[in-house]
Amino acid sequence: MLDEEFIERFENCTLPGEGFHHRDHVRVVWLYLRSYSPLETLARFSEGLKRFAKANGKPNLYHETITWAYVFLIHERMARSGPEQGWAEFVEANADLIDWKNNVLKSYYYDDTLRSRPPRICIPRQALNVRVRLSVP
């Protein structure tokens, strides 16, 4: 399916819910980030995903921490690789973003955070361990 049709069907909630897997979530974000800023992508994808989940009878599947983290991780990887990288190359270079079972978020968040209900925005545990060195004149 072409990118434009894929996005249109996601936004119109006409993709089959049972066939919309993690890789497809990543593809939508990747496509949005090629056209929109990270914050606009975050807003579009979050709202679209909530609408898609509700249309498929699973409104409780949306998880804010997971959604936001993936948008920013995908953006960071895209910035590193440059705008000329296509989807197939992105997938090959970023297998850890595509693998849901052993997903990359497990290295940033505790399991109970990723399973939390209601989902919430959480600061990654590494950010809590950062030590700031202040230089005093």
DSSP file (Angstrom, degrees, kcal/mol; ACC not computed):
  #  RESIDUE AA STRUCTURE BP1 BP2  ACC     N-H-->O    O-->H-N    N-H-->O    O-->H-N    TCO  KAPPA ALPHA  PHI   PSI    X-CA   Y-CA   Z-CA
    1    1 A M              0   0    0      0, 0.0     5,-0.0     0, 0.0     2,-0.0   0.000 360.0 360.0 360.0 134.5    0.0    0.0    0.0
    2    2 A L     >  -     0   0    0      1,-0.1     4,-2.5     4,-0.0     5,-0.2  -0.287 360.0-112.8 -67.2 154.1    1.3    3.4   -0.9
    3    3 A D  H  > S+     0   0    0      1,-0.2     4,-2.6     2,-0.2     5,-0.2   0.890 114.3  51.6 -55.9 -45.5    2.2    5.8    1.9
    4    4 A E  H  > S+     0   0    0      1,-0.2     4,-2.4     2,-0.2    -1,-0.2   0.909 112.7  45.0 -62.3 -43.4   -0.5    8.3    1.1
    5    5 A E  H  > S+     0   0    0      2,-0.2     4,-2.7     1,-0.2    -1,-0.2   0.894 111.3  54.0 -66.8 -39.5   -3.2    5.6    1.1
    6    6 A F  H  X S+     0   0    0     -4,-2.5     4,-2.0     2,-0.2    -2,-0.2   0.936 112.1  43.3 -59.6 -48.5   -1.8    4.1    4.3
    7    7 A I  H  X S+     0   0    0     -4,-2.6     4,-3.0     2,-0.2     5,-0.2   0.922 113.8  51.3 -64.4 -44.8   -2.0    7.5    6.1
    8    8 A E  H  X S+     0   0    0     -4,-2.4     4,-2.2    -5,-0.2    -2,-0.2   0.916 111.5  46.8 -60.0 -43.3   -5.4    8.3    4.7
    9    9 A R  H  <>S+     0   0    0     -4,-2.7     5,-2.7     2,-0.2     6,-1.1   0.848 112.6  50.4 -70.1 -33.4   -6.8    4.9    5.9
   10   10 A F  H ><5S+     0   0    0     -4,-2.0     3,-1.2    -5,-0.2    -2,-0.2   0.960 113.5  44.9 -63.7 -50.7   -5.2    5.3    9.3
   11   11 A E  H 3<5S+     0   0    0     -4,-3.0    -2,-0.2     1,-0.3    -1,-0.2   0.820 116.4  45.6 -65.4 -31.7   -6.7    8.8    9.7
   12   12 A N  T 3<5S-     0   0    0     -4,-2.2    -1,-0.3    -5,-0.2    -2,-0.2   0.424 109.1-124.8 -89.7   0.6  -10.1    7.6    8.4
   13   13 A C  T < 5S+     0   0    0     -3,-1.2    -3,-0.2    -4,-0.3     4,-0.1   0.851  74.6 124.7  59.0  37.7  -10.0    4.5   10.6
   14   14 A T      < +     0   0    0     -5,-2.7    -4,-0.2    -6,-0.2    -5,-0.1   0.405  37.2 102.3-107.7   0.4  -10.5    2.2    7.6
   15   15 A L  S    S-     0   0    0     -6,-1.1     2,-0.4    -9,-0.1     5,-0.1  -0.595  90.2 -99.0 -73.4 145.5   -7.4    0.1    8.1
   16   16 A P    >   -     0   0    0      0, 0.0     3,-1.4     0, 0.0     4,-0.3  -0.548  28.5-145.3 -68.2 123.5   -8.3   -3.3    9.7
   17   17 A G  G >  S+     0   0    0     -2,-0.4     3,-1.3     1,-0.3    39,-0.1   0.851  96.5  57.5 -58.1 -38.5   -7.6   -3.0   13.4
   18   18 A E  G 3  S+     0   0    0      1,-0.3    -1,-0.3    -3,-0.0    -3,-0.0   0.673 109.4  46.4 -69.9 -15.2   -6.5   -6.6   13.7
   19   19 A G  G <  S+     0   0    0     -3,-1.4     2,-1.0     1,-0.1    -1,-0.3   0.346  86.6  98.0-105.6   5.1   -3.8   -6.0   11.1
   20   20 A F    <   +     0   0    0     -3,-1.3     2,-0.1    -4,-0.3    -1,-0.1  -0.793  56.2 169.0 -98.6  97.5   -2.5   -2.8   12.5
   21   21 A H    >>  -     0   0    0     -2,-1.0     4,-1.8     1,-0.0     3,-0.7  -0.345  51.2 -83.2-104.9-178.0    0.6   -3.8   14.4
   22   22 A H  H 3> S+     0   0    0      1,-0.3     4,-2.4     2,-0.2     5,-0.2   0.884 125.7  56.6 -55.0 -44.3    3.5   -2.0   16.1
   23   23 A R  H 3> S+     0   0    0      1,-0.2     4,-2.2     2,-0.2    -1,-0.3   0.876 106.7  51.3 -56.0 -37.9    5.5   -1.8   12.8
   24   24 A D  H <> S+     0   0    0     -3,-0.7     4,-2.3     2,-0.2    -1,-0.2   0.871 106.5  53.4 -68.9 -37.1    2.5    0.1   11.3
   25   25 A H  H  X S+     0   0    0     -4,-1.8     4,-2.2     2,-0.2    -2,-0.2   0.947 110.3  47.7 -58.9 -48.1    2.5    2.5   14.3
   26   26 A V  H  X S+     0   0    0     -4,-2.4     4,-2.8     1,-0.2    -2,-0.2   0.896 109.7  53.4 -61.5 -40.6    6.1    3.2   13.6
   27   27 A R  H  X S+     0   0    0     -4,-2.2     4,-2.7    -5,-0.2    -1,-0.2   0.914 107.4  50.5 -62.6 -43.1    5.5    3.7    9.9
   28   28 A V  H  X S+     0   0    0     -4,-2.3     4,-2.7     2,-0.2    -2,-0.2   0.947 113.2  45.7 -59.8 -48.0    2.7    6.3   10.6
   29   29 A V  H  X S+     0   0    0     -4,-2.2     4,-2.8     1,-0.2    -2,-0.2   0.927 112.1  51.6 -60.8 -45.2    5.0    8.2   12.9
   30   30 A W  H  X S+     0   0    0     -4,-2.8     4,-0.9     1,-0.2    -1,-0.2   0.914 112.1  46.5 -58.4 -45.0    7.9    8.0   10.4
   31   31 A L  H >X S+     0   0    0     -4,-2.7     3,-0.5     2,-0.2     4,-0.5   0.913 112.4  49.5 -65.6 -42.8    5.6    9.3    7.6
   32   32 A Y  H >X S+     0   0    0     -4,-2.7     4,-2.9     1,-0.2     3,-1.8   0.923 107.5  54.6 -60.8 -43.7    4.3   12.1    9.8
   33   33 A L  H 3< S+     0   0    0     -4,-2.8    -1,-0.2     1,-0.3    -2,-0.2   0.720  99.6  61.5 -66.3 -19.7    7.8   13.2   10.8
   34   34 A R  H << S+     0   0    0     -4,-0.9    -1,-0.3    -3,-0.5    -2,-0.2   0.682 121.1  24.0 -75.2 -17.4    8.7   13.5    7.1
   35   35 A S  H << S+     0   0    0     -3,-1.8     2,-0.3    -4,-0.5    -2,-0.2   0.628 122.3  43.7-119.2 -22.4    6.0   16.2    6.8
   36   36 A Y  S  < S-     0   0    0     -4,-2.9    -1,-0.1    -5,-0.1     0, 0.0  -0.827  81.5 -97.8-129.0 161.7    5.5   17.7   10.2
   37   37 A S     >  -     0   0    0     -2,-0.3     4,-2.8     1,-0.1     5,-0.2  -0.271  45.5-103.3 -67.7 163.4    7.5   18.9   13.2
   38   38 A P  H  > S+     0   0    0      0, 0.0     4,-2.6     0, 0.0     5,-0.1   0.898 122.5  48.2 -57.5 -40.7    7.9   16.5   16.2
   39   39 A L  H  > S+     0   0    0      2,-0.2     4,-2.1     1,-0.2     5,-0.1   0.891 113.0  46.5 -70.3 -38.0    5.2   18.3   18.2
   40   40 A E  H  > S+     0   0    0      2,-0.2     4,-2.8     1,-0.2     5,-0.2   0.898 113.1  50.7 -68.5 -38.7    2.7   18.4   15.3
   41   41 A T  H  X S+     0   0    0     -4,-2.8     4,-3.2     2,-0.2     5,-0.4   0.928 108.8  52.0 -60.5 -45.3    3.4   14.7   14.7
   42   42 A L  H  X S+     0   0    0     -4,-2.6     4,-2.4    -5,-0.2     5,-0.3   0.923 112.9  44.2 -58.2 -46.1    2.8   14.0   18.4
   43   43 A A  H  X S+     0   0    0     -4,-2.1     4,-2.2     2,-0.2     5,-0.3   0.941 117.3  44.5 -65.1 -47.9   -0.5   15.8   18.3
   44   44 A R  H  X S+     0   0    0     -4,-2.8     4,-2.6     2,-0.2    -2,-0.2   0.933 117.8  43.2 -63.0 -47.4   -1.6   14.2   15.0
   45   45 A F  H  X S+     0   0    0     -4,-3.2     4,-3.1    -5,-0.2     5,-0.2   0.922 113.6  50.4 -69.2 -43.4   -0.5   10.7   15.9
   46   46 A S  H  X S+     0   0    0     -4,-2.4     4,-2.2    -5,-0.4    -1,-0.2   0.946 116.3  41.2 -59.5 -49.2   -1.8   10.7   19.5
   47   47 A E  H  X S+     0   0    0     -4,-2.2     4,-2.4    -5,-0.3    -1,-0.2   0.915 116.6  49.4 -65.7 -42.5   -5.3   11.9   18.4
   48   48 A G  H  X S+     0   0    0     -4,-2.6     4,-2.7    -5,-0.3    -2,-0.2   0.895 111.4  48.9 -63.3 -40.5   -5.3    9.6   15.4
   49   49 A L  H  X S+     0   0    0     -4,-3.1     4,-2.7     2,-0.2     5,-0.2   0.890 111.0  49.4 -68.7 -39.7   -4.3    6.6   17.4
   50   50 A K  H  X S+     0   0    0     -4,-2.2     4,-2.4    -5,-0.2    -2,-0.2   0.933 114.2  46.1 -61.9 -44.9   -7.0    7.3   20.1
   51   51 A R  H  X S+     0   0    0     -4,-2.4     4,-2.5     2,-0.2    -2,-0.2   0.912 113.5  49.1 -63.8 -43.3   -9.6    7.7   17.3
   52   52 A F  H  X S+     0   0    0     -4,-2.7     4,-1.3     2,-0.2    -2,-0.2   0.918 111.7  48.5 -63.4 -44.9   -8.4    4.5   15.6
   53   53 A A  H  <>S+     0   0    0     -4,-2.7     5,-3.2     1,-0.2     3,-0.3   0.921 113.1  47.7 -62.3 -43.9   -8.4    2.5   18.8
   54   54 A K  H ><5S+     0   0    0     -4,-2.4     3,-1.8     1,-0.2    -2,-0.2   0.910 109.1  53.3 -63.6 -42.6  -11.9    3.7   19.6
   55   55 A A  H 3<5S+     0   0    0     -4,-2.5    -1,-0.2     1,-0.3    -2,-0.2   0.767 109.7  49.9 -64.3 -24.8  -13.2    2.9   16.1
   56   56 A N  T 3<5S-     0   0    0     -4,-1.3    -1,-0.3    -3,-0.3    -2,-0.2   0.193 121.5-106.6-100.0  15.6  -11.8   -0.6   16.5
   57   57 A G  T < 5S+     0   0    0     -3,-1.8    -3,-0.2    -5,-0.1    -2,-0.1   0.703  95.7  99.9  73.6  20.7  -13.5   -1.1   19.9
   58   58 A K    > < +     0   0    0     -5,-3.2     3,-1.8    -6,-0.2     4,-0.3  -0.387  30.5 152.4-134.0  58.0  -10.3   -0.9   22.0
   59   59 A P  G >  S+     0   0    0      0, 0.0     3,-0.6     0, 0.0    -5,-0.2   0.717  70.4  62.6 -63.9 -19.7  -10.2    2.7   23.4
   60   60 A N  G 3  S+     0   0    0      1,-0.2   -10,-0.0    -7,-0.2    -6,-0.0   0.461  82.6  79.9 -85.6   0.0   -8.2    1.6   26.4
   61   61 A L  G <   +     0   0    0     -3,-1.8    -1,-0.2   -11,-0.1     2,-0.1   0.770  65.6 102.8 -77.6 -24.2   -5.2    0.4   24.3
   62   62 A Y    <   -     0   0    0     -3,-0.6     2,-0.4    -4,-0.3   -16,-0.0  -0.371  52.3-170.6 -63.0 133.2   -3.8    4.0   23.9
   63   63 A H     >  -     0   0    0      1,-0.1     4,-2.5    -2,-0.1     5,-0.2  -0.962  14.0-158.6-131.7 114.4   -0.8    4.6   26.2
   64   64 A E  H  > S+     0   0    0     -2,-0.4     4,-2.7     1,-0.2     5,-0.3   0.893  90.1  50.4 -60.9 -46.5    0.6    8.1   26.4
   65   65 A T  H  > S+     0   0    0     55,-0.4     4,-2.4     1,-0.2     5,-0.2   0.938 114.4  44.5 -59.7 -47.9    4.1    7.2   27.7
   66   66 A I  H  > S+     0   0    0      2,-0.2     4,-2.3     1,-0.2     5,-0.2   0.923 114.9  48.7 -64.0 -44.7    4.7    4.7   25.0
   67   67 A T  H  X S+     0   0    0     -4,-2.5     4,-2.1     2,-0.2    -2,-0.2   0.950 114.5  43.5 -61.3 -51.4    3.3    6.9   22.2
   68   68 A W  H  X S+     0   0    0     -4,-2.7     4,-2.1     1,-0.2     5,-0.2   0.921 113.0  52.1 -63.2 -44.1    5.2   10.0   23.2
   69   69 A A  H  X S+     0   0    0     -4,-2.4     4,-2.5    -5,-0.3    -1,-0.2   0.925 110.5  47.7 -60.1 -45.5    8.5    8.0   23.7
   70   70 A Y  H  X S+     0   0    0     -4,-2.3     4,-2.9    -5,-0.2     5,-0.3   0.901 108.2  54.7 -65.0 -40.0    8.3    6.4   20.3
   71   71 A V  H  X S+     0   0    0     -4,-2.1     4,-2.1     1,-0.2    -1,-0.2   0.940 113.9  41.5 -57.9 -46.0    7.6    9.7   18.5
   72   72 A F  H  X S+     0   0    0     -4,-2.1     4,-2.2     2,-0.2    -2,-0.2   0.855 114.8  50.4 -74.3 -33.2   10.7   11.2   20.0
   73   73 A L  H  X S+     0   0    0     -4,-2.5     4,-2.3    -5,-0.2    -2,-0.2   0.922 111.9  47.8 -67.0 -43.6   12.9    8.2   19.5
   74   74 A I  H  X S+     0   0    0     -4,-2.9     4,-2.5     2,-0.2     5,-0.2   0.920 111.7  50.9 -63.1 -42.9   11.8    7.9   15.9
   75   75 A H  H  X S+     0   0    0     -4,-2.1     4,-2.5    -5,-0.3    -1,-0.2   0.928 109.6  50.2 -59.2 -45.3   12.5   11.6   15.4
   76   76 A E  H  X S+     0   0    0     -4,-2.2     4,-1.8     1,-0.2    -2,-0.2   0.916 111.8  47.4 -61.1 -43.7   16.0   11.3   16.9
   77   77 A R  H  X S+     0   0    0     -4,-2.3     4,-1.8     1,-0.2    -1,-0.2   0.884 111.9  50.3 -66.3 -38.3   16.9    8.3   14.7
   78   78 A M  H  X S+     0   0    0     -4,-2.5     4,-2.0     1,-0.2    -2,-0.2   0.893 109.0  51.7 -66.3 -39.2   15.6   10.1   11.6
   79   79 A A  H  < S+     0   0    0     -4,-2.5    -1,-0.2     1,-0.2    -2,-0.2   0.876 110.4  49.8 -64.3 -36.7   17.6   13.2   12.5
   80   80 A R  H  < S+     0   0    0     -4,-1.8    -1,-0.2    -5,-0.2    -2,-0.2   0.874 115.5  41.3 -68.1 -38.6   20.7   11.0   12.8
   81   81 A S  H  < S-     0   0    0     -4,-1.8    -2,-0.2     1,-0.1    -1,-0.2   0.704 108.8-122.8 -88.4 -20.7   20.3    9.2    9.5
   82   82 A G    ><  -     0   0    0     -4,-2.0     3,-1.2    -5,-0.2    -1,-0.1  -0.022  26.6 -77.6  95.0 158.9   19.2   12.2    7.4
   83   83 A P  T 3  S+     0   0    0      0, 0.0    -1,-0.1     0, 0.0    -4,-0.1   0.646 117.2  69.2 -71.0 -16.8   16.2   12.9    5.2
   84   84 A E  T 3  S+     0   0    0     -3,-0.2     2,-0.3     2,-0.0    -2,-0.1   0.623  72.4 107.3 -79.6 -11.1   17.2   10.7    2.3
   85   85 A Q    <   -     0   0    0     -3,-1.2     2,-0.1    -7,-0.2    -3,-0.1  -0.518  61.6-145.4 -72.1 127.8   16.7    7.5    4.1
   86   86 A G     >  -     0   0    0     -2,-0.3     4,-2.4     1,-0.1     5,-0.2  -0.276  28.0 -96.0 -84.9 175.5   13.7    5.6    3.0
   87   87 A W  H  > S+     0   0    0      1,-0.2     4,-2.7     2,-0.2     5,-0.2   0.917 122.0  50.8 -59.8 -47.7   11.3    3.4    5.0
   88   88 A A  H  > S+     0   0    0      1,-0.2     4,-2.1     2,-0.2    -1,-0.2   0.901 113.2  46.0 -60.6 -41.6   13.0    0.1    4.2
   89   89 A E  H  > S+     0   0    0      2,-0.2     4,-2.4     1,-0.2    -1,-0.2   0.879 111.1  53.2 -68.0 -38.0   16.4    1.5    5.2
   90   90 A F  H  X S+     0   0    0     -4,-2.4     4,-1.3     2,-0.2    -2,-0.2   0.937 110.0  47.5 -61.4 -46.7   15.0    3.0    8.3
   91   91 A V  H  < S+     0   0    0     -4,-2.7     3,-0.4     1,-0.2    -2,-0.2   0.922 112.9  48.7 -60.5 -45.7   13.5   -0.3    9.4
   92   92 A E  H >< S+     0   0    0     -4,-2.1     3,-0.6     1,-0.2    -1,-0.2   0.887 115.3  43.8 -63.0 -39.7   16.8   -2.2    8.7
   93   93 A A  H 3< S+     0   0    0     -4,-2.4    -1,-0.2     1,-0.2    -2,-0.2   0.640 120.2  41.2 -80.4 -14.6   18.9    0.4   10.6
   94   94 A N  T >X  +     0   0    0     -4,-1.3     3,-1.8    -3,-0.4     4,-0.8  -0.303  60.9 147.4-132.2  49.6   16.5    0.6   13.6
   95   95 A A  H X> S+     0   0    0     -3,-0.6     4,-2.0     1,-0.3     3,-0.6   0.803  71.3  64.8 -56.7 -31.0   15.3   -2.9   14.3
   96   96 A D  H 34 S+     0   0    0      1,-0.2     8,-1.1     2,-0.2    -1,-0.3   0.764 100.9  50.4 -67.2 -23.4   15.1   -2.1   18.0
   97   97 A L  H <4 S+     0   0    0     -3,-1.8    -1,-0.2     6,-0.1    -2,-0.2   0.711 112.9  46.6 -82.0 -21.3   12.3    0.4   17.2
   98   98 A I  H << S+     0   0    0     -4,-0.8     2,-0.8    -3,-0.6    -2,-0.2   0.772  90.5  87.9 -91.0 -30.3   10.4   -2.2   15.2
   99   99 A D     <  +     0   0    0     -4,-2.0     5,-0.2     1,-0.2    -1,-0.1  -0.610  50.4 178.9 -77.2 106.8   10.6   -5.1   17.6
  100  100 A W  S >  S+     0   0    0     -2,-0.8     3,-1.4     1,-0.2    -1,-0.2   0.891  75.2  58.0 -76.1 -39.8    7.6   -4.8   20.0
  101  101 A K  T 3  S+     0   0    0      1,-0.3    -1,-0.2     2,-0.0    -2,-0.1   0.916 123.4  23.8 -59.6 -45.3    8.3   -7.9   22.1
  102  102 A N  T 3  S-     0   0    0      3,-0.0    -1,-0.3     4,-0.0    -3,-0.1  -0.355  97.4-179.4-111.5  49.3   11.8   -6.8   23.1
  103  103 A N    X   -     0   0    0     -3,-1.4     3,-1.7     1,-0.1     4,-0.2  -0.086  38.2-120.0 -64.8 152.5   11.1   -3.1   22.6
  104  104 A V  G >  S+     0   0    0     -8,-1.1     3,-1.7     1,-0.3     4,-0.3   0.706 104.1  74.9 -61.7 -24.5   13.6   -0.4   23.2
  105  105 A L  G >> S+     0   0    0      1,-0.3     4,-2.7     2,-0.2     3,-1.6   0.743  79.3  73.8 -65.5 -20.8   11.5    1.3   25.8
  106  106 A K  G <4 S+     0   0    0     -3,-1.7    -1,-0.3     1,-0.3    -2,-0.2   0.731  93.5  54.0 -65.0 -20.2   12.4   -1.4   28.3
  107  107 A S  G <4 S+     0   0    0     -3,-1.7    -1,-0.3    -4,-0.2    -2,-0.2   0.553 117.1  36.8 -87.6  -7.6   15.8    0.2   28.5
  108  108 A Y  T <4 S+     0   0    0     -3,-1.6    17,-2.0    -4,-0.3    18,-0.5   0.691 118.7  37.9-110.2 -29.5   14.3    3.6   29.4
  109  109 A Y  S  < S-     0   0    0     -4,-2.7    -1,-0.2    15,-0.2     2,-0.1  -0.887  78.9-108.6-128.7 153.5   11.3    2.7   31.6
  110  110 A Y    >>  -     0   0    0     -2,-0.3     4,-1.6     1,-0.1     3,-0.8  -0.493  36.5-115.8 -72.2 150.6   10.4    0.2   34.3
  111  111 A D  H 3> S+     0   0    0      1,-0.3     4,-1.5     2,-0.2     5,-0.2   0.876 114.8  56.5 -57.2 -40.2    7.9   -2.5   33.2
  112  112 A D  H 34 S+     0   0    0      1,-0.2     4,-0.4     2,-0.2    -1,-0.3   0.806 104.2  54.1 -66.8 -26.3    5.2   -1.3   35.6
  113  113 A T  H X4 S+     0   0    0     -3,-0.8     3,-0.8     1,-0.2     7,-0.3   0.912 109.1  47.8 -68.1 -42.4    5.4    2.2   34.0
  114  114 A L  H 3< S+     0   0    0     -4,-1.6    -2,-0.2     1,-0.2    -1,-0.2   0.731 117.0  43.0 -72.0 -21.3    4.8    0.7   30.6
  115  115 A R  T 3< S+     0   0    0     -4,-1.5    -1,-0.2    -5,-0.2    -2,-0.2   0.410  88.2 132.0 -99.3   0.6    1.9   -1.4   31.9
  116  116 A S    <   -     0   0    0     -3,-0.8    -3,-0.1    -4,-0.4     4,-0.1  -0.163  50.3-128.6 -62.4 145.3    0.4    1.4   34.0
  117  117 A R  S    S+     0   0    0      1,-0.3   -54,-0.0     2,-0.1    -2,-0.0  -0.985  96.2  34.6-135.3 125.9   -3.3    2.2   33.8
  118  118 A P  S    S-     0   0    0      0, 0.0    -1,-0.3     0, 0.0   -55,-0.1   0.545 103.0-128.1 -73.8 150.4   -4.3    4.9   33.4
  119  119 A P        +     0   0    0      0, 0.0     2,-0.3     0, 0.0    -2,-0.1  -0.326  35.8 177.2 -63.8 146.9   -1.3    5.6   31.0
  120  120 A R        -     0   0    0     -7,-0.3     2,-0.5    -4,-0.1   -55,-0.4  -0.937  36.9 -91.8-145.9 165.7    0.6    8.7   31.9
  121  121 A I        -     0   0    0     -2,-0.3     2,-0.4   -57,-0.1   -56,-0.1  -0.733  48.6-178.3 -83.0 126.9    3.6   10.7   30.8
  122  122 A C        -     0   0    0     -2,-0.5     3,-0.0   -58,-0.0    -9,-0.0  -0.953  29.5-117.8-128.4 146.4    6.6    9.6   32.8
  123  123 A I        -     0   0    0     -2,-0.4     5,-0.1     1,-0.1   -58,-0.0  -0.675  43.1-104.9 -79.4 131.7   10.2   10.8   32.8
  124  124 A P    >>  -     0   0    0      0, 0.0     3,-1.0     0, 0.0     4,-0.8  -0.248  26.5-119.5 -57.0 145.9   12.6    8.0   31.8
  125  125 A R  H >> S+     0   0    0    -17,-2.0     4,-0.6     1,-0.3     3,-0.6   0.804 111.4  61.9 -60.6 -30.4   14.5    6.5   34.7
  126  126 A Q  H >4 S+     0   0    0    -18,-0.5     3,-1.0     1,-0.2     4,-0.3   0.867  97.4  58.5 -63.7 -34.2   17.9    7.5   33.2
  127  127 A A  H X4 S+     0   0    0     -3,-1.0     3,-0.7     1,-0.3    -1,-0.2   0.801 101.3  55.6 -65.1 -27.2   16.8   11.2   33.4
  128  128 A L  H << S+     0   0    0     -4,-0.8    -1,-0.3    -3,-0.6    -2,-0.2   0.679 105.7  52.3 -77.7 -17.1   16.4   10.8   37.1
  129  129 A N  T << S+     0   0    0     -3,-1.0     2,-0.3    -4,-0.6    -1,-0.2   0.362  79.3 119.5 -99.7   4.4   20.0    9.6   37.5
  130  130 A V    <   -     0   0    0     -3,-0.7     2,-0.5    -4,-0.3    -3,-0.0  -0.528  51.2-152.4 -73.8 131.9   21.6   12.4   35.7
  131  131 A R        -     0   0    0     -2,-0.3     2,-0.5     2,-0.0    -2,-0.1  -0.913   5.7-147.3-106.2 129.2   24.1   14.4   37.8
  132  132 A V        -     0   0    0     -2,-0.5     2,-0.7     2,-0.0    -2,-0.0  -0.819   5.3-148.3 -97.8 130.5   24.6   18.0   36.9
  133  133 A R        -     0   0    0     -2,-0.5     2,-0.5     2,-0.0    -2,-0.0  -0.877  12.6-160.6-100.3 118.0   28.0   19.4   37.5
  134  134 A L        -     0   0    0     -2,-0.7     2,-0.6     2,-0.0    -2,-0.0  -0.811   8.8-142.9 -97.5 134.5   27.9   23.1   38.3
  135  135 A S        -     0   0    0     -2,-0.5    -2,-0.0     2,-0.0     0, 0.0  -0.860  13.1-158.8 -98.2 127.0   31.0   25.1   37.9
  136  136 A V              0   0    0     -2,-0.6    -2,-0.0     1,-0.1     0, 0.0  -0.895 360.0 360.0-105.4 127.9   31.4   27.7   40.6
  137  137 A P              0   0    0      0, 0.0    -1,-0.1     0, 0.0    -2,-0.0   0.501 360.0 360.0 -68.7 360.0   33.7   30.7   39.8
